[in-house]
Amino acid sequence: MATTRSELPDAAGRFGDFGGRFVPETLMAALDELTTAYVAARDDDGFQAELAALLKSFVGRPTPLYHAARLTAHAGGAQIYLKREDLAHTGAHKINNALGQALLAQRMGKRRIVAETGAGMHGVAAATACAMLGMDCVVYMGEEDMRRQEPNVHRIRMLGAEIRPVTAGARTLKEAVSETIRDWVTNVADTHYIIGSVVGPHPYPMMVRDFQTVIGREARAQMLEATGSLPEYAVACVGGGSNSLGLFVPFVDDASVRLIGVEAGGDGIETGRHAASIGGGRVGVLHGSMSYVIQTDDGQILDTHSISAGLDYPGVGPEHAWLKELGRTEYVSVNDPEAVAAFKLVSTLEGIIPALESAHAIAYVVDTLAPSLPREQAVLVCLSGRGDKDMGTIREADEAAGAR
Ligand SMILES: *Cc1c(COP(=O)(O)O)cnc(C)c1O
């Protein structure tokens, strides 16, 4: 490998051929300002100490590592360990990044935050960080996602943020991102855009990754403490790719640990109704960055489908594309029904109701990976969030299955 990981991305924000900045000139100055501020904060012990203190006292970190004994017995193979991001404040890993970026915005003297949200977990996380720090917050959310994730709509409003419904296109995450970028371009002097995943133009993929690697740093130490060795596999679901990259990156130099990302297969990649950007997409540009995108031959972005709103996005972070090209990470997909089955299985076997997003990773581990491995081996899975928000979606899926 010519370039080691810690050196990337390069100054242009590139991971190999991926990443970069494909944005209008009007955003370049704002992205430069953000990069300079972020790099200074990253290297400032005071900023890191402030963030670490809040991650502990406000977010509840470190989150536990849990040996899922009944799930392991059910799968009949490798030991399954869950990294409990569902126990982080607000119920998902999103808060690690939202808090980091909100602190950065405060440091930059910006009092207004804009954010997009799909499943609503990032909207909740951004609204939470803004309430705690006394900042204004506007959250853009597609109307379809507002319907699918109604509990989170109420949570965001309760936290004092304004929700702006997005009615364009499929009315989901892709359109919400576009609206948020438009707002940022217009109000950039006093506004910071908190992107919720490792996507978008440089420096976002780098910055969000750095804020999320707390997941993998903790999990690596916790696995060593619990078992005396590293896991054979680390597995996580991939939407934009932030909980997975946060888990994977601290293991990248551990050649014995295989890293597997699980994308949303929806109705099946072959049907065209899916959200598997790597498994069913091609290289292109979306929201300012070069990576795998679900698009037509001539670059038209296609509508995606997943039962899980948090995975329903036609792109993926550029660092995933690069790690895949290097052969360091592997990607598989899990379809809607298998994710729903895993959701119910973890709930009844372990007393943990997982997010539908996380259920994709668990489905792959329980149905395919763990049973193929010996009992002495260990699989670490990121339980990226809790599933309270998904009750309505599960009920609808059950009703649809009953009607069939
Ligand atoms: C947003 C979300 C995801 C998907 O986003 P990534 O950036 O791929 O992590 C996964 N799980 C939960 C619980 C989420 O809220």
The ligand as an SDF file (V2000), in Angstrom:
LIG
                    3D

 15 15  0  0  0  0  0  0  0  0999 V2000
  -28.3270    6.8420   10.2750 C   0  0  0  0  0  0  0  0  0  0  0  0
  -28.2320    5.4630   10.7990 C   0  0  0  0  0  0  0  0  0  0  0  0
  -27.5310    4.4480   10.1020 C   0  0  0  0  0  0  0  0  0  0  0  0
  -26.9260    4.6540    8.7520 C   0  0  0  0  0  0  0  0  0  0  0  0
  -25.9740    5.6520    8.6530 O   0  0  0  0  0  0  0  0  0  0  0  0
  -24.4110    5.3630    8.5580 P   0  0  0  0  0  0  0  0  0  0  0  0
  -23.8280    6.6790    8.2630 O   0  0  0  0  0  0  0  0  0  0  0  0
  -24.2050    4.3650    7.4550 O   0  0  0  0  0  0  0  0  0  0  0  0
  -23.9980    4.8200    9.8670 O   0  0  0  0  0  0  0  0  0  0  0  0
  -27.4070    3.2180   10.6910 C   0  0  0  0  0  0  0  0  0  0  0  0
  -27.9800    2.9460   11.8870 N   0  0  0  0  0  0  0  0  0  0  0  0
  -28.6810    3.8710   12.5780 C   0  0  0  0  0  0  0  0  0  0  0  0
  -29.2750    3.5070   13.8760 C   0  0  0  0  0  0  0  0  0  0  0  0
  -28.8300    5.1560   12.0520 C   0  0  0  0  0  0  0  0  0  0  0  0
  -29.5170    6.0670   12.7380 O   0  0  0  0  0  0  0  0  0  0  0  0
  1  2  1  0
  2  3  1  0
  2 14  2  0
  3  4  1  0
  3 10  2  0
  4  5  1  0
  5  6  1  0
  6  7  2  0
  6  8  1  0
  6  9  1  0
 10 11  1  0
 11 12  2  0
 12 13  1  0
 12 14  1  0
 14 15  1  0
M  END
$$$$
